[in-house]
Amino acid sequence: MDVNLIGREAPLGLLRGVLSDVGSRGAAVLVRGAPGIGKTSLLAATGALAESLGFRVFHAVGVEAESSLPFGGLQQLLRPLGPPQGEGGGPHRTVLAAALGHAEAEVPDVFMVGLAVLDLIADVAATAPVLILIDDVQWLDDATVSVLAFMARRVGSEPVVLIGAARDGYRSRLNPDELTTVALEPLSDEDAAALLADRAPDLRPAARRRLLAAAAGNPLGLAELSRTLGRAADPDETFLPLTERLERAFTDRVVTLPAKTRAILWVAALDDGSSLTEIFAAARFLAGDAVGIAELEPALRARLVSVAGIELRFGHPLMRSAIQQTMPAAERQAAHGALAAVLDDHPDRQARHRAAATSTADETLAQALEDAALRAARRGAIAEAVTALEHAAALSGDPAGRTERLLRAADYAVELGRPESVHRLLDQARTTTLSPRQHATVVWLRGRFDEGLGGHPGSVDSLTTLAESVAADDRALALRILWSAAQLCFWSEPGPEARRRVLDAVEHMVPADLDPWRLAICAYAAPVERGAFVLNGIRGMTPNDGDDGRAYRMLSTAALLAGGFDAARAFAASGSIGLRAQGRLGLLARTAGAQAWSDIVVGDLGTAISATEESRRLALETTQTMMYALMTAIGAKLAALRGEFDDALRLAEEAEEIGLPAGARPVLAIALIARGTAALAAGRFEEALGHFRRVHDPADPAFQVALRLTAVGDLVDAAIHCGRAESVVPILAELEDIAAVTPAPVLHAELRLARALLLDDDAAAEELFDAALRADLAAWPLVRARTHLAFGEWLRRRRRSVESRDHLRVARDMLDALGAIPWGEKARRELRAAGETSRRRDPDARDRLTPHELQIVQLAAEGLTNREIGQRLYLSHRTVSSHLHRIFPKLGVVSRAELRTVVSDLR
């Protein structure tokens, strides 16, 4: 065995197993450990093994000096494939070319880059399995890490293995659920002794014991400290941590080198590139004399660096960091200045080095950094834009310009989901006198996490006041702030006065009735009082927002809150097209969520399964915690309707664990509705009534003014079956008053059924049942099916069995088709009691497939190619092909044409 792998048999065996399994599934692994523990050696051995097995191996290494270079790690990784081509691979390939600087195009979201890379690697994997090796993940630029995280979640169906290595003490920026973590521990005493015997076979026993104790099982420590053992030991070193002792060992070697060699190493340590030509050119500026390979030779002999082609590489990352930390401040700035002098062809990098070379305000340089930040943002490198803007603020000569740059950086940091960065940037901004608009921006940005639920009870009022204070000067900012206030009306309960203030504000700012901002804000702030205005306004409206999708998303949620779930579905479907095309997965999660809840209320459970799964997955992927909790609650409701009671209760509990501490009312409301639905379906009527009554209780934390309108029929159903109809009469009376204000279709449909169920007069009740079924329920199949079921049950209990059968048959067939399994089974039981037997329901695709597979089937049935499906779902086309290969036998079909029949049976 390679001496560098002594004591690493177990982790190497694990990685060998991962490579061996790649025929059946891909994998993502992160190796963690202290500096010098052997991560790089393990990756090198794995790479060599993979090449012997026929893998195509791609490499990248994180470098601290390059961590602010957008997509720098990705450029390393994809270099063997040459410049990406924009043609032939769809818009995501063009976006990849733009992200890597090979084309001029805006990158709306880093996820589009991730899809392009996944598709590119999958194409390579079509001819040979692929291994991606990433060393020093902790120093990769954020944009590259985001792409790797995107891939790590999706390589499971590809012949692709991704293995990264990260140093302990740094957050890996890859979530544990995305990969398998392998921790490298110090070598055992026996293995450490064996390694040292190979490295320094002539050591005396006393020196050997001292070195083994000092290295503490660290392989690099054993190798490097043995080099310095011959010099007089510094007594102070005994108490230094191993990493510091290693860094001192490296710098001790540097100080013995000639001045020109040190100049080369200083430049190389600070360079955010590795080109020897570039390093030599900058070193000439620094040294004031010619330098080249001859001057580098002493560093090569000391094994501090190596040369690979035209690139210079440090023997270990600790060498680079040690050199950086020991450089005097003047030399550090001079080295940055030398680099800036040779980077005329790289304006963004040049601006960063110029900035690092100065410690005084420089407005010209600050503007150059701001321009670089905007270019980085257009390429999807938001984290790098934040860094550049913060540095630009530090160099700003004008206090107002400094504040504006800090506020813009904070706005970008919100997009990244980094509250600690946002608060730090805003604290810096507040050290100067703020204009009213800037003050409003600071307050607004502080509350933009977790749907604003971290604020105080007066947050809606505060945000409304802020919006009004800046409306005259900056209407766009005022509307964004007011939109936050309106959304907080959905997530919390600010009271009628606060809601009314939001309405007054938006109606003053946006006089036009048919404006998506006004319609959406009104729906969020007052879904009942402005329900008619919203539903009338959205009828036949087509937003003029190009392919952006944001206005569609606003209108879909507006229609949903106003009770127009059929319109909400249409807007969500239209809006998702633009959002998918631009890779805006954060907004797509919300749009898909609106579609999922609308599908559930309407009764299209097949589509709801796919939309719920996608929205929940994307909310998690884009770190939208409350949105994830909301979709988990919606998943619980869907599971209850499908008769998956254990899943329903598990999901409801998970949602409540997130939503309850934050007081997220929509999460708690839907989780409680899910619990009530499960109890009702299982025949636990008293329990169900208790859950549904809480949803309608204004004093309960699960009370939500819009969502309660979807739990009317269930409330009455539970009350009737446990003999407590009178207990819900006051609630129904209140809902009747609400129905007089809003035309919400779902509320009126459910009230028609509730009136019939609660009436004691049989003749009048029958007339109400007939009226309920005569109403136009074409867009509300679940309500119609439940009405047939309730009427059939009502007739049978009055010994009118023959008449009941027609309604019960319709209910059974509709509920089976919708996939509402418990209610279909209830219709069968009622039919049996009425003297008629029914065949059992045959399982369909919704029962046989996972939600993800069902979504793929639905798209394939629409005629989309594998590549088109992959672009819709942010998967590689090969993954789609693999899924379909497994799906066909499950469904008993042999062609895509037959899938259309399968899917049509679900509608």
N, C-alpha and C positions, 0 to 999 in steps of 0.2 A: 504494500500500500504506500501511496505518496506520504512522505513524512509529514506534510502539512495537514493530513487528514487523520493523524493519530488521535484516537478518542472521539472521532466523529462518525463512527460506523452506524450508529442508530439513526441520526438525522439523514445521513446519506442514503441509508436503506429506505427511509420513508420517501425521500424524493425520487429514488429509483422506482419505488412502487407507483408514485404519481405518474411518472413517465410511462410505465408499463400499462397503466389503465387508460391512456389517452385514446385508445381505439374505441372505448365505450363512453368516455366523458372527459371533458377538460377539467382544469382545476386552477385555483389561484392560491398561492402560498406566500406567507411573509415570514422570513427568518429574522429573528430579533436577537440582539446580544450586545455586550459591551464593546467598546473600541478594541480592536486587536484580537477578538475572541475567535476569529476564523470564519466570519461570514463570507468574505470575498473568496477564500480558498474553497469553501463549500460550493459557492456558486460556480466557480471555475471548474470544479470536478463534475458538477452536474451538467454543465455545458459540454464538457468533453464526452461524458457518457451519452448525452442526447445526440451529439453528432455521430457517435459510433452506432447509434440506433436508427440513424437516418433522419433525424430532426433537422429542420432549418432553424438556426439559432440567431436571435436578434439581441443586441446588447445596448444598454444605456447605463450611465453612471451619474448620480447626482453630485454636483459640485457646489459648494457653498457660495462661491463667488458668482455662479451662474444662476442662482435660485430666483433672481428677478428677471431672467431672460425668458419672455413668454414662449412657451412650447419648445424651449431649448432641449429638454430631455426627449421630447417626441422627435425632434430633428435628428438626434443621435440614433434613436431607435429605428427610424425609417430610412436612414441614409443609404443602406444597401439596395433599397428599391428605387432609388433615383427620385427626381422631382415628381410630386404627384401631378397627375393630369386631370384637368377639370372636365374634359369631354368624356362622354360615354358611361360615366358612372353615376349620373344624377347630380342634383344640386349639392349633396353632401361632399362629393369629391371636389367641387369647386371651392367649397368652404374650407376643406382641408388645405388646398393649395394656398388659399388666402391666409389661413392661420400660420402656415410655415413660411409666409413671405414670398410665395411664388406667383401670386395673383392678387389683383386689386378687387376685393369684395368685402362686404361687411359680414362678420361672424356673429349672428344674433345670439347664439348660445353655444357653450362648449360641448353640449351633448351632441350637436350636429357633427362636430369634429370627432367625437367618440364613435359615432356610427360609421363615419368614413373610415376611421382606422380599423374598427372591427371588421368592416366589409373587406378592406384591403388585406388584412391578415388572414381572413377566412378564405379569400381567393388563393393566397399562398398555400394555406393548409389543405387546399384541394389536391395538391400534388405531393405534399409531405407534411407530417405533423410539425407544429411550430412550438418552439420554446422561446419565451421572452424572459430575459434576465435583467433585472434592474438592481444595481447596487447603490447603497446610500440613498434610499428613498427619501429620507428625512430632508435632503437638500435639493430635491427636484423642485422645479417651479410648480406653482399651484395649478396652472393650466394642464400641465402634463399629468400631474397626480389625479386631477379630475377625470381625464381621459382613461387613465389606468383603472380608476375605481369603476368607471362605466363599463370597461371591458371585463373586470374581475367579476361583475355581477352577471355576465353573459357568456363566459367561455365554457360553461358547463356542458353545452351541447356541441361544442366545437373540438376538433383535435388540436387544441391549443392549451399550453401550460404557461402560466405566468408566475414567475418566482421573483420576489423582491427581497431585499435585505435592508434592515433599518437599525440604527443605533439605539440602544436603550437610553432613556432620558429625553427622548424626543417623541412627540406624537407622530404616528406614522401617516396620519391623514388618510388612511385606508381603514374603513370600519371593520370590526371583527366579523360581522355577518357576511362580509364580502370574500373572506379568504380563511384558510387554515393557518394558524400561527405556530411556528416552530421556534422554541427558545433554545439558544445555545448557552450551555452552562460552562463554567471553568473546567479545565481538564482535571481528572482525578490525579492524585499524587503519583500514581504509577505511570499514567500517560504523560504527565508533565516531565517526569524523570526521563522517560524514553525519548521525548522530543529534545530535551536539553542535551542528552547524551549524543544525539545526532548533530546538534548545532555547535556544541562546545565540548568535544570529547576529552579535552585535556585539562578540564577544570579540576582543581583540587577539591577534596571532600568538603572542607569548610566553606569555600566559595560556592560550591554547588548548593549546599544547604541554604546559604544566605540568599542566593539568587532564586531558588525555588520558593522560598518564603516571600520574597519581594514580588515575584511575578504572579503569585496567587492563582496559578493555573491558566494564565493568559498566554496564548502562544506567541503573540507579538512581543509581549513583555519578556518572555524567555529569550527570544531572538535578539531584541534590541538591547536589553540590559546586559546580555552577555558580551556585547561589543564594547561596552563602557566599563566593564568590571576591572579592566587592567589599570585604569586611572585611579587616583586617590578618591575614596568615597567621600561625598559631601554628607556630613552628619545630618544636615537639615533634610536631605532627601528621604531619610528613613520615615518621616512623618507625612510625606506628600502622598496624595492619591496616585494610583498607578498611572492614570491618564496624564497627570501633570509630570510624573517622572519620565514617561515616554516622550512627551513634548520637549522636556528639557534635554533628553538624550538627542533628539533630532536637532534642536537649535544649537546645541553644543557642537554638532558636526558642521552646521552652517557657518558659525563664526570663524571657523578655521579656513574657510574657502577664500579665494582671491576676490577682490572688490567687484570685478566685472561679473564673476560667477554669481555673487550675492545679488547683484542688480538684476540678473536674469531671473533668479528665483523669486525676488521681490515682485517683479512684474508678473511672473507666472502665477504666483499665489493670489494676486488680486484680479487677474484677468478673468472675464466671464466668457472666455473662449480658450482654445488649446492649440491654436495654430502657431507653429514654430516661427514662421515668417513674421507674424504679428508680434510675437513675444520678443524676437530679436530686434525688430524695428523700434519697439517701445524702449527696450533696454538700451539701445544706442542713445536715445534721448536722455535717459536717466544717467547713464555712465558718461555721456559726453564723448564717447569714442566708439570705434567699431567693435561689435561683438558678434560672435557666431558660434558654430559648433565647437570650435577649439576652446572657447571660454566656458562652454557648458560642460566640457569633459570632466573637470574635477567633481561636479555634482553627480555625474553619471557613475564615476568610480566610487563615490561615497554611497551609491545606491539610494540617493534621495529622490532621483527622478529616472525616468526611462524615456526613450523615444520610440514611437510607433508610427512609421511612415513620416508624415509631416506634422505629427502631433506630439506634444510633450505631456507626460503623465507623471504624477507624483507617486512614489512607492506606496504611500498610505495616506488617506485623507488627514490623519493627524499631523503629517508633515506640513501640509498646506496650512492648516489652522495654526500650527505652532509658529510658522514663519510670519503669518499675518499678525498674531498676537504680540510678537516680540519686535516688530518693526517700529522704530521711533515715529512719532506723529508726522514730523517733517518729511521723512523718507516715504511714508505711506502716501501723503498727499502728492509728493513729487512723482511717485510711481503711477498714481491715478492720472496725473496730468500727462505723463508720458504716453500712457495708453490712449487718452483722449486725442492726443496729437496725431495718432496713426489710424484713427477710426473715422475718417471723413466719409467713407462709404457706408457707415453704419450709424446714422444720426441718433437713433434712440440709445444705443450703447454708448456713443460718444457723450451724449448728454448726461448719462448716469455717472460716467467717469469724471467728467468736468465738475459735476456737482460734488463728487467725493473729494475732488482736489481743492475745494475752496471751503472756507469756514466763515465767509462774509456774505451779506445779502447781495443778490445779483438778479435783478428782475428779468433780464434777458435770458439768463440761464433757467430761472424759474419758469418762464414761458415755454422754453424748449422742453423742459420736463413735463409740463402740462400737456403740450402737444403730443409728446411720446405716450403719455397716459391715455389720451383720447384714442390714439392709434391702437394701443394695446386693448382698450375696451372694445373697439370695433372688431378686433381679431378674436374676441371672446376671452381675453386674458384679464379678467376683472381684478384678480388679486394683485397683478403687477400694476394695474392702473391705480389701485389704492396706494401702493408703495411709492409710485412716482409722484402722485399728487401730494402725498404727505411730505416728501422731500422738496417738492416745488414750494409748498407752503413755508417750509423752514428757510428757504432762500428768498422768499418774497420781500421786496423792499417796501411794498405798500401794505399796511395792515388790513385794509379791506380786501385786497387780492388774496392775502394769506387766509383770511376767514373763508372766502368763497371756495378756495381750493380744499380746505379742510372739510367743508360741508359737502362738496362734491365727492370727496374720498369717503366720507361717512355714508353717503347715499349708496355708493358702490359696495361698501362693506355690508350694508343691509342685504343687498342682493346675494352676497356670499354667505349670509347666515352667521355672521360673526359679531354677536352683541358686544363682546369685550373690546373689539377694535372700534366699533361704532362709538361706544361711550368714551374711549380714550381720545378719539379724534374730536368729538364734541366738547370734551373738557378742554382741549387745546383751543378750540374755536372760541370758547367763552372767556378766554383770558383777555380778549379785546372787547371794545364796545360794539355791540351788535345792533344792526338796524332792526326795525320791527319785523321785516321779512326774514332776516337771518335768525332772529330769536324764534320766530314761528317755526322755521325749518328745524332748529335744534330740538325744540319740544316735540315736534312731530316725529323726527327720526328716532328719538329715544323710545317711543312707544310702538315701533313697527315690528316688534317680535311677538310671537305667540298671539297673533291677531289683536294685539293691544291689550290683552287681558292682564298684563302685569301692572297696568296703571291704577290710579285711585278711582273711587266711585264716580268722581266728577269728570272723568276723562272725556266723555262725549261732549259735555258742556265746554271743557277746556279746548278741545280740538275745534269745535264750532266757532268759538271766539277767535281762535287763531286764524281760521280760514277767513272769517269776516274781516279781520284786521289787515290782511294782505290782499284781499280781493281786488282792490282798486289798482294796486301796483303790479300784481302777478296773479292773474286769474287762473292760469294753469296750475300753479302751486296751490292756490286756494282750493281748487277742485280736488286735487290729490289729498289735501288734508281733510276736506269735508267727506271724501270717499272713505277715509279711515274712520271718521266719526260714525258714518252710516254703517260700516261693517261691524263696528263695535256694538251698535244697536242690535245686530243679529247675534253676536257672540255673548252678549251680556244683557242685562235688563236695566237701562238707565232711567226708566220712568217716562210717563207721557210728556212731561214738560220738556225734557231733553230731546225727545224725538221730534216734538213740534218745532224746536229751535233749528234742528237740522233741516226740516222741511222749509221753514221760512228762509233759511240761508240759501238753499239750492234754488228755490224759486226766484230769489232775488238775483242770484249770480247767473242763472240760465233761464232767460225768459221763454226760450223756444220749448214748446211742449215735446216735440219729437226729437229729443236729444238723448243719446244713450246714457250720458252722465246723469241727467235729471231723472230719467226713468228708473235707473238702477238705484240711485241714492234714495229716491222716494220709496222704492220697494223695500229697501233694507230698513229705512227709518220707520216707515208706517205701512206695512204690507196690507193691513185691513183698511185703514182710512184712505189710502191712495190706491187701493186695489183696482178700482174701476179705471182710474186715470192710467195706471200702468198697463193693464190688459188692453184697454182701447188704444193706447199709444203704440204698443208693440205689434198690433195687428197689421200684417202686411208690410212691416218695416224691414228694409234691407240696409244694414249699416254701410256707410261709405268709408271703410277703413282699409281698403286694399286687401292684402293678404295677411294683415296683422293678427286678426282673430280676437283682439282684446274687447272690441265693442260687442261682438257676438257673445263673448263670455259674460259680459256685464248684463246683456239682455236675457241670456239664458237663466241666470240666477234671479234677475228681476221677475221674469215670468214665473219661475219656481216659487218664489216667496209670495207672489200674489195669487198663487193657486192655479196658474195656467200651465199645468205640467205638459200638456201636449205641445204648446208653443215652446216651452223650455227645452224639450227634446230636440225640436227642429233647430233652434238657435245653437244648442250645444254641438250638434252634429256638424253644422256649417262652420262654427268657430274652430272646431278641432282641426279642420283642414289646414288653415293657415298656421296654427300653432305647431302642428306636427312638421310642416314644411320648414319652419324656422328653428325647430329644436327647442322651443320654449316649453320645456317639460314641467316647469313649476306652474305655469298657467294652465297647461294641458291637464295637470292633475286636478285642478279645480273645475275645469270645463267637463272632464270626464265624470267628476263627482256629481255635478249638477245633472248630467245625463243619467247616471246610475240611480240617483234618488227619484228622478222623474220616471224612469223606466219601472221602478218598483211600485210607485204609487199607481201608475197607469196599468201595470200588469204584464209588461214585456220582460219577463224574468230571464229569458235567454240572453237578451242584450244586456240586462242589468248585471248578470254574472260577469260578463267580460268587462263592462265599464267599471264595476266596483273593484275588481282585481287590479285593473290597470291604474285606476286613480289611487288606490291604496299603495301600490308598489311605487308609483312615481312620487307620491307625497313623502314616502320614506326616503326615496333616493334624493329628493331635493330638500331634505331636512325641514319639512313643514310639519311640525309636531302636532299641532291642533288639527290640521287638515287630515293627517294620518289617523288621529283618534276619531274624527268624524267619519271617515270612510270605514274604519273598523266597526263603528256602531252601525253604519249602513250595512256592512257585511253581516252583522248579527241579525238585523231585520230580514235580510234576504235569506239567510240560513233558516230562520224561523218559518218563513213562508214556504220554504222547500221541505220543511219537516226535519231538518238537521239540528235537533234540539241541543245536543251537547256542544256543537260548534257555536250555535247562537248564544248560549250562556257564556262560553269561554270568550268569545269576541266582545260581548257586552261588558264583561268584567274587565277585559284589557282596555277597552275604551274609557270606562269609568275611572280606572286607575290614573289615566292621563288627564281626563277632563275634570274630575271632581276637585283636585287641589287648585286648579286654575279658574274654577267656576264657569267652565265652557258650557253654556246652556244647550246649544244644539247637540253637542256630544251626549250630554246627560239625557236630553229629551228622546233622542233616537235610540239610545241604549235601553231606556225604560220602555219605549214602544216595542223594541225587539223582545224584551223580557215578557211583556204583556202578550205579544203575538204568540210566542212559544207556549206560554201557559194556556192561552185560549185554544190553540191548536191541539194541545195535549189534554184538554178537558178539565184543566184546573181553573175553573171559572172565577172562584173567589179571589184567587191570587191574581188572575188577569185583571179583574176589576180594580184591585188595589193599585196595580201598576198604572192603569190608564187614568184613574182618578187623579193620581199625582201629576200627570202630564198637564191636566187642566186646572191645577191648583196654583194661583199666582204666588203663593207663599213658598212653593217648592222650588228648589234650585234647578229642577228639570223643566220648569214652565218656560215655553218659548212661543211667542204670540203667533208665529206663522206655522210652525211644525205641528202644533196641537190640532190644527184643522185637518190633518190627515189621519187622526185617530178618533174619529167620531163614531163611525159604524162599529168599530171594535169595542169601544166603550159600552155602547148600548147592547151589543151582542153578549158581552160578558155579564152585564147586569141582568139581562133577561134570563140567562141560563142559570144564574145562581139565585133567582127569585128576589132581586133587589132593584127592580126597575125604578122604584120611586126615588132611590138615592141619586140617580143621575138626571132627574127632571130639572133641577135648578141649573145644571150645567147646560142641558139642551136649551133651556130658555135663554141663557146668555148667548149661546151659539146662534140661536134664531135672530137675536138682535144684531149679531155680527153679520149674518147673512143678508140682513136688510141694508147693510152698508157696502159690502163687497160682492161682486159677482163671481167670486172664486169657484170655478166649475166643480172641483173636487168636494168642496164643502157643501154645495147645493145638492150634488149627487148623493152624498152620504146622509144628509139631513132628510132627503126624501125617503130613504130606507128607514132611518131612525124613527121618523114620525109614524110610519106604518107599524113598526115593531112595538112602539110604546102605547099605541091606541087600544083602549079596552073595547070599543065598539067594533065588533067583527065586520059588519057591513062597511063601515067607514074605513077600517083598516085595509080591507080587500081593495077598496077603491084606490087607496093610497099606494098599495103594492102595484096595481095596474098602472097608475100614473107614473110611478117610478120606472117601470119597464118601458113605458111609452116615451119617456124622455130620450133625447139623443145621447146615447152612451157609446157610440161607435168608437170614440177615442178613449173610452174607459172600460176596457173589457173585464178587468178584475172587479170593479164595482158592479158591473152588469151580472157577472157570474155569481158574485156573492148575493146579489138581490134575488136572482132565480133560486139560489140555495135557501135563502131565508124564507122566501114565499112558499117553496115546496115544503119546507119543514113546518111552516105555519099551517098549511093546508092539511098535512098529514096528522098533525096533532088535533085537528078538528074533525078527524075521521073522514076526510075527503081524499082518500088514498089515490084513487084513480086520477083525480085532477092534479094531485101533487107530482105524479110521475113525470109528466111532461117537463115541468120546471126542474125537477131533480136530474133528469137526463141531460137537459141543456147545461145545467150547472156542472155535472160530472164531466161532460165532454169539454166544456170550456176550461174548467180548472185543470184537467189533465193536460190540455194543450198549452196552458199558461205555465204549467210546472208547479202550481200551488198544491203540492201533493197531499198535505193533511186535509185540505178542504175537499179535494177530489175524493179522498177516502171517506170523508163524512157524507158526501153526496151518495156514495155507494151504500153506506150503512142506512141512510134514510130511505133509499130505494128498496133495500132489502126489507126494511120494516113496512114499506108500502106494498110489499108483495112481488117485487121484481128483482131478479138477480142481475149482476153486472160482471163482465169479464174484468180480470185484473188489469191494471194499467201496465203497458209495456214500457220498460226503461227506454229513454231516448238519449240523444247526444249530451244533454245537460247532465244526465246521470253518469254517463260513461267517461266523460272527458274532464280534465282539469279546466279551471276558468281560462287559463292561458291557451290551452289547446282549443277550447271553444271559440275564443276570439280569432284564432288563426283559421279555423274552419269557416267561420262566418265571412271573413275577408276572401278566402279562397273561393267560396261559393258565389261571391260577387264578381268573380272573374279576374281578380288581381293576380299578377305573377308573384313568384316567391320573392323576387327583389322588391317589388312594390309593397308586399306585405311586410317585409323586413324594414323598409323605410317608414312605414306607418307605425310599427311597433318598436322601432329602435332595436332591431335584431339583425344579425347577418342573414343573407338569403340562404346560406347553408344551414343555419339553425332552423329556419322555416321549413326547408326541405326535410331535415331530420324529423321534425315534429310531424309533418304530414305522413312521413313513412311509418311512423308509429300509430298515427290516428286512423289511417285507412282500415287496418285489421280490427281495431276497436269498434268501428262503425259498420264493418262488413261491406265496405265499398271498395272499388278498384280504380275509380277514376274521379277526377275533379267534377265532372259533370254530375255524377251521382251525389256529390256533396250538396248540390243545389236542392235536390229532393229532401235530403236530411234536414237542411236548414229551413226549407219552406214548411216542413212539418212542425217547426217550433213556433210558427207565427199564426 
